[in-house]
Amino acid sequence: MPFTKRFDAECIPEWRKAYMDYKSLRALVYTIEKTNSILRNSIATRPDSATSYVNSPPTQLSDVVARDIESERTQLSNASTREEQLSQDDLGFLYNLLTHGTAQEKLFFDLLDQQLDKVSKFFNEREHDARSKFTALQIQMKLVSDYGQLLKDDEETNVSETSPLLRQHHPDNLHDNDTTWSPFLDKKHHQLDYQVARGRLKKAMTEFYHSLQYLQSFKDLNMQAFQKILKKFDRAAGWKAGSVYMKKVKQHHWSTCNDVEQMIEKTEELYTRTFAHGNRRKAIQALKIYQTAEPHTSAAWRVGLYLGACIILLIHTAYLAWDPETSQRIPHMATHLQIYAAFSLPILFSLGFSVNMMVWTRCRINYKFIFELDPSNNLDYHQFAELPALFLLMLSMAMYTDFSQLLEPAISSQSCPMIFFVAVLCICLCPFNIFYRSARKWLAIALGRIILSYLFPVEFPDFFIADELNSLAYTFWTITYFFCAYSCNWTGLDEHCYVTHMWITPFLAALPPWWRFLQCIRRYKDSGERVHVINAIKYTTSIAATFATAIRRMKPTPGMDVVWILCSMVNSSYTSIWDIKMDWGLLVPQSKHVLLRDDLVFPVPIYYVSAVINVALRFAWALNTAGLTLHSDILGYLTAVMEACRRLQWNFFRLENEHLSNCADYRAINEIPLPFSPPEDIKQREEQPLSPVSEEEGSIEWPSQRLPRRMQHQQLQRQYTWAHTINPAVPTRVGSFYGRRDFEGKREVKKLPFGYASMGRSPSRKSSANSSDDDDDDDDDDDDDDNDETTHMSPRQ
């Protein structure tokens, strides 16, 4: 693989701006090579005067393609002696020599110096953080180990004697009695809390190990980049400067230090001793995440098979549905169609979401980190599309069996929707390790947190999936047909199942915006940011538009039409502006891209087109007032499909904006809480007013150290990171979602007390540590792919 592609593939996306700008330097090398080629060709065409200027004073080339023949010959004659002069390996002599070089050569080394300083500064900062984290981890391991020994020996009354270190990390006894302090409130919770603390440290150590691997990969990949770009320069310029400049590179700490490797070895030893019972092989297998290069051929083949069969069945089903004889054979044909339409929309939407995943993957938008997916166990977009494709095939089979009455009388038409519903439910709730059980479990937990909105702190997957449900409101409207038909045993549907006149329907349709409203209120409660109140008002307008639509259907009057139009216009205008400004992060006043933002992943024209399409589809409800000849049910389904397509388009830019936010902050890790607080945090907590702490936190609590309820959330105005375990004066970072939660984790904390130390987690990425430098020869002639690169700004450039 060419080094350029490998460099882009192996760099950490959120750290991309800290890497060497290899592409820009390589493009400049090509310019130098082209200039020298023109120069040599120009000299070669004048052999009669090639030596007349050999002894003339050196002249600097000031343009990419020099027209002055005398300057060209002088430059060429000077270049002929450079290789011999550089045998001195004198860095100062190199820069003196550059005074006689071309403008491009001077620019190359100026840019190279800037890139070297950038890489060095970033590595030093991250290495300093790693040292602090490793020290904090060692302290926490000692604390948990000591407390485990206390539980084993049942000597809670001798806490201070057993572990002076543990004594330093808890507050003084505030009780009036003579009993000695215990770090837990209730003895029956001791073992559970110890397991929570131990499990959290085990996971924290694993994540810290990964962060060290990423830092080592950052060092190795940049070192290779410097070596390769200097080798290209030597070949293009015709004189050897690489060996001399590499001496300057090696003068920087990051290029020669082995502190990261030592911390990796010590972390392996600590993990082996603490969690692997001395089995180093088992420890290494647990620490490292092996990413297979499986192309998911089998999953892609099955998806293609399912979709191919669906196309055939849907063509036959559509023919049967339009056949008048089918309506005569099947009573309540319209109800059947409404039920199948309600089922089809989320299935088609899920297939569209796999397209979102494919684009994010190819554009290197790290959606797996944003959604906090388990880096060792998550679905590729081929795998994600498999279950929706299977469900669509099952739905097509149910519809064809229903309309054709193929299995009558064994399976009646009325039974087909229920059979499909039960089959899908069985697959989704299957307890066996088939049909991607871990992914189904993750989704079930996410949906459960959405249904119980306001009871949990809101995280990115929570509000993102809730937003997706807002675009599936059609299914919430029409699913009532399904339950009503079977509750009435498919009899008297015209009297009992007139869904548009049921009051339960708008309440069901208003559930997604209601959940988002509660999430916004919870986020405001936890963070105090007023922007969440403004967002909550947006969902209030959605709820108002939903009920206005329902009332208009029940009591169609001119006055109600006006109210419906006003509510819909306010909601569409509000949400359109919010989509583009807040969710996509566009409309930046002083951006270098007009009305966009500085950093873009996709080509510039796509943003303008997408913004117009988004606004137009937000007002798709206006088609109901256009006097179209389409049946209202057909028009309703078409507008629902248009809204689903709008949401899928919205997904691209929403994740892009979140990804760029992570890149701007170099945020490649999640914050995971550590179980014990340092003494400085405890002293500060003593000054806080007292209030109960929820027992669901599942973390180690201190006696008589109750915290305000506002302090129980993980994302507070002040956050304590690893460094605060060692140095409380380290400044903290503030972000709406800084400090994420691993949904795959066991016994993880729901809410974190104020002052708890935390550590980072990041998804697995390829390591370049094992990459060889031997591919440079293959990289020489196959780097022309950069000529096809788009010119828009990207966080990976």
C-alpha positions, 0 to 999 in steps of 0.5 A, a space after each residue: 500500500 502506498 505510504 500516503 494511503 497507509 498514513 491516512 488509514 493508520 492515523 488517529 482521526 481525532 488527532 489528525 491535525 497534530 500529525 505531519 501534513 504529509 500531503 502538503 509537503 509531498 505536493 511541494 516536493 513535486 513542485 521542486 521536482 518539476 522546477 528542477 526538471 524544467 531547469 535541466 531541460 532548459 540547460 540541456 537545450 544550450 550546450 554551447 553556453 553551459 559552462 560560461 556561468 559556472 564561476 558566476 555568483 550564486 543566484 536565488 530562484 524566486 519563481 516556480 518556473 524561472 525564465 532567466 537562463 543565466 540564473 538557471 545555469 548558475 543554480 544548476 552549477 551550484 547544485 552539482 557541488 552540494 552533495 559533496 559539501 553535505 558530507 560534513 553533516 553540519 545542520 548549520 551548513 545546511 541552512 547556509 546552503 539553503 540561502 542559495 537554494 530555490 524558493 521552493 526548497 526554502 519553503 519546504 524546510 520552513 514548513 518541515 520545521 513547523 511540522 516538527 515543532 507541532 508534532 513535538 509539542 503534541 507528543 510532549 503534552 500527551 506523554 505528560 498526561 500519560 505519566 500523570 494517568 499512570 501514577 493515578 492508576 497505580 494509586 487507585 490500584 493500591 487503594 482497591 487492593 488494600 480495601 479488597 484485603 480488608 474485606 477478605 480479613 473482615 478488619 474494617 475497624 483497622 482501616 487506618 492501620 492497614 493502609 495509610 494510603 487508603 486513609 489519605 483518600 477518605 475524609 475524616 470521621 464526622 460521626 459523633 460516636 467512637 466507631 472508626 470510619 468505613 468507606 462504605 455506608 452499608 456492610 451488605 454493599 461492601 462486596 458489590 462496591 468492591 467488585 464495581 471498583 475492581 471492574 472499573 479499574 480493570 477496564 480503566 487499565 485496558 483503556 489506558 493501555 490502548 491510549 499508550 498504544 495510540 501515542 506510540 503509533 503517533 510517534 512511529 507514524 510521524 517518524 516514518 513520515 519524516 524519513 519518507 518525505 526527506 527521501 523524496 526531497 533528496 530524489 527530487 532536489 538532486 542533493 542529499 539533505 535527509 541524513 542531515 535534517 534527521 539529526 535535527 529530528 532526533 534532537 527532539 524528545 519525541 523521536 528518541 524517548 522510550 518512556 511510552 514503551 516503558 509505560 506499556 511494559 509496566 502496564 502489562 506487568 501490573 495488569 498481569 499481576 492484578 487481573 490475570 493471576 500472573 498469566 502474561 499471555 492471558 493479560 496481553 490477549 485481554 489488553 490488546 484489541 485485535 481488529 480483523 481485516 475481514 471484508 464481511 463478504 458473507 454478510 454482503 452476500 446475504 444482504 444482496 440475496 435478501 434484497 434481490 428476493 425482495 425486489 421480485 416479491 414486491 413487484 408481484 405484491 404491487 401488482 396484486 395490490 392494484 388488482 381490483 379483484 384482490 380488494 374484493 377477495 380480501 375485506 379491509 384491504 386498506 387496513 392491511 396496507 396501512 399496517 404494512 406501511 407502518 412496518 415498512 418505514 422503520 425497516 427502510 429507514 434502517 437500510 438507509 442508516 447502513 448507507 450513513 454508516 458506509 459514508 462515515 466509514 469511507 470519509 473516516 468519520 469516527 462514528 464508532 467512537 461517537 456512539 461509544 461502541 465496543 471497539 472489539 465488538 461492533 457491526 460493520 455497515 454490511 452487517 448492520 444492513 443484514 437484519 433490516 434486509 431480512 426483515 424486508 424480505 419477511 415483510 415482502 413474503 407476508 404481503 405476498 402471502 396475504 394478497 395472493 392468499 397462497 396458503 389459504 385456508 392454512 394461513 388466512 390473510 388476517 394472520 399474515 401481519 401478526 405472523 410477521 410481527 411475532 417473527 420480528 419480535 422473536 428475532 429482536 428478543 432472541 436470547 441466543 448468540 445469533 442475529 448479532 446479539 450484542 448489537 441488539 442488546 445495545 439498541 435495547 438499552 438505548 431505547 430503554 434509556 429513551 423511554 425513561 428519559 429524564 431519569 438518566 443523564 443524556 448522552 449522544 446515543 440517547 438524543 441521536 436515536 430519539 431524533 431518529 424516532 421523531 422522523 418515524 412519527 408516521 409509524 407511531 400514527 398508523 401502528 394503531 391500525 394493527 392493534 385495533 384490528 386484532 383487538 376487534 378480531 378484524 370485525 367492525 373495523 369501520 366503526 371501531 378502528 377509525 384511527 384518525 378519530 382516536 385520541 390515543 393516536 396523537 399521544 402516540 405520535 407525540 412520544 418522540 418529541 416528548 422524549 426529546 423534550 424531557 432530555 433537553 430539560 434533563 440536560 439543562 438541569 445537569 449542565 445549566 446551559 440555556 441552549 437546552 431550554 431553547 431546544 426544548 421549546 423546539 420540541 414543544 412546537 413539534 408536539 403542538 403541530 402533532 396535536 393540531 394535525 390530529 384535531 384538524 382530522 377530527 374536526 376539519 374546520 377553516 379555523 382549525 386549518 389556520 391553526 394547523 398551518 400556523 403550528 406547522 409553519 412555526 415548527 418547520 421554520 424553527 427546526 430548519 434553522 436549528 438543523 443548519 445552525 446548531 446540528 450541522 454547525 453551519 452559518 458561521 459568519 466569518 468562515 472561509 466558506 460562505 455561510 458554512 464553516 472552516 473545516 469540511 469533510 464533504 465537497 463544498 457544493 453538497 452543503 448548499 444543496 443539502 441545506 436547501 433540500 432539508 428546508 424543502 422537506 421540512 415543509 413537505 406537509 404543505 403538499 396536503 394543501 396543494 390539492 393533489 389528486 392522490 389519496 390522502 393515505 398514499 400522500 401521507 406515506 409519501 411525505 413520511 418517506 420524504 421525512 425519513 430521507 431528510 433525516 438520513 441526509 441530516 445524519 451525515 452532517 450531524 455526525 460530521 459536526 460531532 466528529 469535527 468537534 472531537 478533532 478540534 479538541 483532540 478528543 480521542 478518549 472517553 472519560 471513565 470514573 475512577 473509584 477513589 477521590 484524592 484528598 483535595 477533592 474530599 476536602 472540597 466535598 466537605 464544604 458542599 451542602 448535604 443531600 442524598 446520593 442515589 444508590 444506583 450509582 454503584 460507586 464507592 461512597 464516603 460516610 456523611 459526604 452527601 452531595 447536591 443533586 446537581 453534582 451527581 451528573 458526570 458532565 458538570 461545569 467542572 470536571 476532574 480528570 486523571 491529572 487531578 488525582 496527582 495535581 488538583 490545580 490542573 485545569 479542567 475541560 467543559 463540554 456538552 458530552 465530554 466524558 462518555 459512557 460505555 453502553 457495553 460495560 458491566 455495572 457501569 456508573 449511571 451518575 458520578 459524584 462530584 470530584 471523582 477522578 476519571 480516565 480515558 477510553 478510546 476505540 481501537 485503531 490500527 497501530 503503525 508501530 509494526 509498519 516497515 519502512 521498506 515500502 518507500 520504494 513502492 511509494 515513489 511512483 504510486 502517489 499520483 492518486 493525490 492529484 485526484 484529491 478534492 480541494 475542500 478542507 478535511 480534518 484528516 488533511 
